[in-house]
Amino acid sequence: MFFSGFDAIWRTGVVGLCAYVTLVGVLRITGKRTLSKMNAFDLVVTVSLGSTLATILLSKDVALAEGVTAFLLLAGAQYTVTWTSMRSPRFRRWIKAEPRALLRDGQLIPDALRAERLTPDEVDAAIRGAGHADAGDIALVMLETDGSMSVVPQRKS
């Protein structure tokens, strides 16, 4: 169906604007972490927020109050997980991946590459992206918990 009347368009506009303003407010309250480079839990929360916004916008069966409750529930869950992970090393290890060395002293670590499903070309690209031409000039390449690669050059003597 292409057009079901102006009532549906009016509802989508009003509810969508209210849901959008609420979501922006929730994201401002929860802080920069919600929008930072993400670990797996942050990604799930972010995708869930987007899915909830879409559902509020397009489903007549979901009231704005229910959607706002879902936003607050997701933000509260993220806050609880991050608060707990700051205070409990065991919980933090369960929630977040550990950083892993992929290259040490110019030498790739094949077992680490295989375990992380990365290729030598991807490590080389990270090295070039950090402004270095040769892996031999690199002391360490770490795969960080957010999936980015940190490149540490050798110290010049």
MODELLER restraints for C-alpha pairs under 7 A, 6 or more apart:
rsr = mdl.restraints
at = mdl.atoms
rsr.add(forms.Gaussian(group=physical.xy_distance, feature=features.Distance(at['CA:12:A'], at['CA:57:A']), mean=5.47, stdev=0.5))
rsr.add(forms.Gaussian(group=physical.xy_distance, feature=features.Distance(at['CA:12:A'], at['CA:58:A']), mean=6.68, stdev=0.5))
rsr.add(forms.Gaussian(group=physical.xy_distance, feature=features.Distance(at['CA:15:A'], at['CA:57:A']), mean=6.39, stdev=0.5))
rsr.add(forms.Gaussian(group=physical.xy_distance, feature=features.Distance(at['CA:15:A'], at['CA:64:A']), mean=6.37, stdev=0.5))
rsr.add(forms.Gaussian(group=physical.xy_distance, feature=features.Distance(at['CA:16:A'], at['CA:57:A']), mean=5.13, stdev=0.5))
rsr.add(forms.Gaussian(group=physical.xy_distance, feature=features.Distance(at['CA:19:A'], at['CA:53:A']), mean=6.71, stdev=0.5))
rsr.add(forms.Gaussian(group=physical.xy_distance, feature=features.Distance(at['CA:19:A'], at['CA:64:A']), mean=6.84, stdev=0.5))
rsr.add(forms.Gaussian(group=physical.xy_distance, feature=features.Distance(at['CA:22:A'], at['CA:68:A']), mean=6.98, stdev=0.5))
rsr.add(forms.Gaussian(group=physical.xy_distance, feature=features.Distance(at['CA:23:A'], at['CA:71:A']), mean=6.81, stdev=0.5))
rsr.add(forms.Gaussian(group=physical.xy_distance, feature=features.Distance(at['CA:27:A'], at['CA:34:A']), mean=6.80, stdev=0.5))
rsr.add(forms.Gaussian(group=physical.xy_distance, feature=features.Distance(at['CA:30:A'], at['CA:75:A']), mean=6.70, stdev=0.5))
rsr.add(forms.Gaussian(group=physical.xy_distance, feature=features.Distance(at['CA:34:A'], at['CA:42:A']), mean=6.64, stdev=0.5))
rsr.add(forms.Gaussian(group=physical.xy_distance, feature=features.Distance(at['CA:37:A'], at['CA:146:A']), mean=5.93, stdev=0.5))
rsr.add(forms.Gaussian(group=physical.xy_distance, feature=features.Distance(at['CA:38:A'], at['CA:146:A']), mean=5.32, stdev=0.5))
rsr.add(forms.Gaussian(group=physical.xy_distance, feature=features.Distance(at['CA:39:A'], at['CA:96:A']), mean=6.62, stdev=0.5))
rsr.add(forms.Gaussian(group=physical.xy_distance, feature=features.Distance(at['CA:39:A'], at['CA:145:A']), mean=6.44, stdev=0.5))
rsr.add(forms.Gaussian(group=physical.xy_distance, feature=features.Distance(at['CA:39:A'], at['CA:146:A']), mean=4.93, stdev=0.5))
rsr.add(forms.Gaussian(group=physical.xy_distance, feature=features.Distance(at['CA:45:A'], at['CA:74:A']), mean=6.27, stdev=0.5))
rsr.add(forms.Gaussian(group=physical.xy_distance, feature=features.Distance(at['CA:49:A'], at['CA:71:A']), mean=6.37, stdev=0.5))
rsr.add(forms.Gaussian(group=physical.xy_distance, feature=features.Distance(at['CA:52:A'], at['CA:67:A']), mean=6.58, stdev=0.5))
rsr.add(forms.Gaussian(group=physical.xy_distance, feature=features.Distance(at['CA:56:A'], at['CA:62:A']), mean=5.85, stdev=0.5))
rsr.add(forms.Gaussian(group=physical.xy_distance, feature=features.Distance(at['CA:56:A'], at['CA:63:A']), mean=6.96, stdev=0.5))
rsr.add(forms.Gaussian(group=physical.xy_distance, feature=features.Distance(at['CA:56:A'], at['CA:64:A']), mean=6.46, stdev=0.5))
rsr.add(forms.Gaussian(group=physical.xy_distance, feature=features.Distance(at['CA:56:A'], at['CA:67:A']), mean=5.90, stdev=0.5))
rsr.add(forms.Gaussian(group=physical.xy_distance, feature=features.Distance(at['CA:85:A'], at['CA:91:A']), mean=5.50, stdev=0.5))
rsr.add(forms.Gaussian(group=physical.xy_distance, feature=features.Distance(at['CA:85:A'], at['CA:92:A']), mean=4.35, stdev=0.5))
rsr.add(forms.Gaussian(group=physical.xy_distance, feature=features.Distance(at['CA:96:A'], at['CA:145:A']), mean=6.61, stdev=0.5))
rsr.add(forms.Gaussian(group=physical.xy_distance, feature=features.Distance(at['CA:97:A'], at['CA:145:A']), mean=5.26, stdev=0.5))
rsr.add(forms.Gaussian(group=physical.xy_distance, feature=features.Distance(at['CA:98:A'], at['CA:145:A']), mean=5.87, stdev=0.5))
rsr.add(forms.Gaussian(group=physical.xy_distance, feature=features.Distance(at['CA:99:A'], at['CA:142:A']), mean=6.47, stdev=0.5))
rsr.add(forms.Gaussian(group=physical.xy_distance, feature=features.Distance(at['CA:99:A'], at['CA:143:A']), mean=5.51, stdev=0.5))
rsr.add(forms.Gaussian(group=physical.xy_distance, feature=features.Distance(at['CA:99:A'], at['CA:144:A']), mean=4.58, stdev=0.5))
rsr.add(forms.Gaussian(group=physical.xy_distance, feature=features.Distance(at['CA:99:A'], at['CA:145:A']), mean=5.31, stdev=0.5))
rsr.add(forms.Gaussian(group=physical.xy_distance, feature=features.Distance(at['CA:100:A'], at['CA:142:A']), mean=5.48, stdev=0.5))
rsr.add(forms.Gaussian(group=physical.xy_distance, feature=features.Distance(at['CA:100:A'], at['CA:143:A']), mean=5.20, stdev=0.5))
rsr.add(forms.Gaussian(group=physical.xy_distance, feature=features.Distance(at['CA:100:A'], at['CA:144:A']), mean=6.78, stdev=0.5))
rsr.add(forms.Gaussian(group=physical.xy_distance, feature=features.Distance(at['CA:101:A'], at['CA:140:A']), mean=6.89, stdev=0.5))
rsr.add(forms.Gaussian(group=physical.xy_distance, feature=features.Distance(at['CA:101:A'], at['CA:141:A']), mean=5.88, stdev=0.5))
rsr.add(forms.Gaussian(group=physical.xy_distance, feature=features.Distance(at['CA:101:A'], at['CA:142:A']), mean=4.42, stdev=0.5))
rsr.add(forms.Gaussian(group=physical.xy_distance, feature=features.Distance(at['CA:101:A'], at['CA:143:A']), mean=6.28, stdev=0.5))
rsr.add(forms.Gaussian(group=physical.xy_distance, feature=features.Distance(at['CA:102:A'], at['CA:108:A']), mean=5.98, stdev=0.5))
rsr.add(forms.Gaussian(group=physical.xy_distance, feature=features.Distance(at['CA:102:A'], at['CA:109:A']), mean=5.31, stdev=0.5))
rsr.add(forms.Gaussian(group=physical.xy_distance, feature=features.Distance(at['CA:102:A'], at['CA:112:A']), mean=5.71, stdev=0.5))
rsr.add(forms.Gaussian(group=physical.xy_distance, feature=features.Distance(at['CA:102:A'], at['CA:113:A']), mean=6.14, stdev=0.5))
rsr.add(forms.Gaussian(group=physical.xy_distance, feature=features.Distance(at['CA:102:A'], at['CA:141:A']), mean=5.51, stdev=0.5))
rsr.add(forms.Gaussian(group=physical.xy_distance, feature=features.Distance(at['CA:102:A'], at['CA:142:A']), mean=5.71, stdev=0.5))
rsr.add(forms.Gaussian(group=physical.xy_distance, feature=features.Distance(at['CA:102:A'], at['CA:143:A']), mean=6.70, stdev=0.5))
rsr.add(forms.Gaussian(group=physical.xy_distance, feature=features.Distance(at['CA:103:A'], at['CA:109:A']), mean=5.44, stdev=0.5))
rsr.add(forms.Gaussian(group=physical.xy_distance, feature=features.Distance(at['CA:103:A'], at['CA:140:A']), mean=5.38, stdev=0.5))
rsr.add(forms.Gaussian(group=physical.xy_distance, feature=features.Distance(at['CA:103:A'], at['CA:141:A']), mean=5.01, stdev=0.5))
rsr.add(forms.Gaussian(group=physical.xy_distance, feature=features.Distance(at['CA:104:A'], at['CA:139:A']), mean=5.51, stdev=0.5))
rsr.add(forms.Gaussian(group=physical.xy_distance, feature=features.Distance(at['CA:104:A'], at['CA:140:A']), mean=4.62, stdev=0.5))
rsr.add(forms.Gaussian(group=physical.xy_distance, feature=features.Distance(at['CA:104:A'], at['CA:141:A']), mean=6.77, stdev=0.5))
rsr.add(forms.Gaussian(group=physical.xy_distance, feature=features.Distance(at['CA:105:A'], at['CA:136:A']), mean=6.94, stdev=0.5))
rsr.add(forms.Gaussian(group=physical.xy_distance, feature=features.Distance(at['CA:105:A'], at['CA:138:A']), mean=6.05, stdev=0.5))
rsr.add(forms.Gaussian(group=physical.xy_distance, feature=features.Distance(at['CA:105:A'], at['CA:139:A']), mean=4.30, stdev=0.5))
rsr.add(forms.Gaussian(group=physical.xy_distance, feature=features.Distance(at['CA:105:A'], at['CA:140:A']), mean=6.16, stdev=0.5))
rsr.add(forms.Gaussian(group=physical.xy_distance, feature=features.Distance(at['CA:106:A'], at['CA:135:A']), mean=4.99, stdev=0.5))
rsr.add(forms.Gaussian(group=physical.xy_distance, feature=features.Distance(at['CA:106:A'], at['CA:136:A']), mean=4.18, stdev=0.5))
rsr.add(forms.Gaussian(group=physical.xy_distance, feature=features.Distance(at['CA:106:A'], at['CA:137:A']), mean=6.42, stdev=0.5))
rsr.add(forms.Gaussian(group=physical.xy_distance, feature=features.Distance(at['CA:106:A'], at['CA:138:A']), mean=5.29, stdev=0.5))
rsr.add(forms.Gaussian(group=physical.xy_distance, feature=features.Distance(at['CA:106:A'], at['CA:139:A']), mean=6.08, stdev=0.5))
rsr.add(forms.Gaussian(group=physical.xy_distance, feature=features.Distance(at['CA:113:A'], at['CA:119:A']), mean=6.41, stdev=0.5))
rsr.add(forms.Gaussian(group=physical.xy_distance, feature=features.Distance(at['CA:126:A'], at['CA:149:A']), mean=6.46, stdev=0.5))
rsr.add(forms.Gaussian(group=physical.xy_distance, feature=features.Distance(at['CA:127:A'], at['CA:135:A']), mean=6.94, stdev=0.5))
rsr.add(forms.Gaussian(group=physical.xy_distance, feature=features.Distance(at['CA:127:A'], at['CA:151:A']), mean=6.30, stdev=0.5))
rsr.add(forms.Gaussian(group=physical.xy_distance, feature=features.Distance(at['CA:130:A'], at['CA:151:A']), mean=6.60, stdev=0.5))
rsr.add(forms.Gaussian(group=physical.xy_distance, feature=features.Distance(at['CA:137:A'], at['CA:153:A']), mean=5.97, stdev=0.5))
rsr.add(forms.Gaussian(group=physical.xy_distance, feature=features.Distance(at['CA:137:A'], at['CA:154:A']), mean=5.60, stdev=0.5))
rsr.add(forms.Gaussian(group=physical.xy_distance, feature=features.Distance(at['CA:138:A'], at['CA:152:A']), mean=5.99, stdev=0.5))
rsr.add(forms.Gaussian(group=physical.xy_distance, feature=features.Distance(at['CA:138:A'], at['CA:153:A']), mean=4.18, stdev=0.5))
rsr.add(forms.Gaussian(group=physical.xy_distance, feature=features.Distance(at['CA:138:A'], at['CA:154:A']), mean=5.06, stdev=0.5))
rsr.add(forms.Gaussian(group=physical.xy_distance, feature=features.Distance(at['CA:139:A'], at['CA:152:A']), mean=5.61, stdev=0.5))
rsr.add(forms.Gaussian(group=physical.xy_distance, feature=features.Distance(at['CA:139:A'], at['CA:153:A']), mean=5.11, stdev=0.5))
rsr.add(forms.Gaussian(group=physical.xy_distance, feature=features.Distance(at['CA:139:A'], at['CA:154:A']), mean=4.57, stdev=0.5))
rsr.add(forms.Gaussian(group=physical.xy_distance, feature=features.Distance(at['CA:140:A'], at['CA:151:A']), mean=5.98, stdev=0.5))
rsr.add(forms.Gaussian(group=physical.xy_distance, feature=features.Distance(at['CA:140:A'], at['CA:152:A']), mean=5.07, stdev=0.5))
rsr.add(forms.Gaussian(group=physical.xy_distance, feature=features.Distance(at['CA:140:A'], at['CA:153:A']), mean=6.86, stdev=0.5))
rsr.add(forms.Gaussian(group=physical.xy_distance, feature=features.Distance(at['CA:141:A'], at['CA:149:A']), mean=6.45, stdev=0.5))
rsr.add(forms.Gaussian(group=physical.xy_distance, feature=features.Distance(at['CA:141:A'], at['CA:150:A']), mean=5.54, stdev=0.5))
rsr.add(forms.Gaussian(group=physical.xy_distance, feature=features.Distance(at['CA:141:A'], at['CA:151:A']), mean=4.59, stdev=0.5))
rsr.add(forms.Gaussian(group=physical.xy_distance, feature=features.Distance(at['CA:141:A'], at['CA:152:A']), mean=6.26, stdev=0.5))
rsr.add(forms.Gaussian(group=physical.xy_distance, feature=features.Distance(at['CA:142:A'], at['CA:149:A']), mean=5.43, stdev=0.5))
rsr.add(forms.Gaussian(group=physical.xy_distance, feature=features.Distance(at['CA:142:A'], at['CA:150:A']), mean=5.12, stdev=0.5))
rsr.add(forms.Gaussian(group=physical.xy_distance, feature=features.Distance(at['CA:142:A'], at['CA:151:A']), mean=6.65, stdev=0.5))
rsr.add(forms.Gaussian(group=physical.xy_distance, feature=features.Distance(at['CA:143:A'], at['CA:149:A']), mean=4.56, stdev=0.5))
rsr.add(forms.Gaussian(group=physical.xy_distance, feature=features.Distance(at['CA:143:A'], at['CA:150:A']), mean=6.56, stdev=0.5))
rsr.add(forms.Gaussian(group=physical.xy_distance, feature=features.Distance(at['CA:144:A'], at['CA:150:A']), mean=6.92, stdev=0.5))
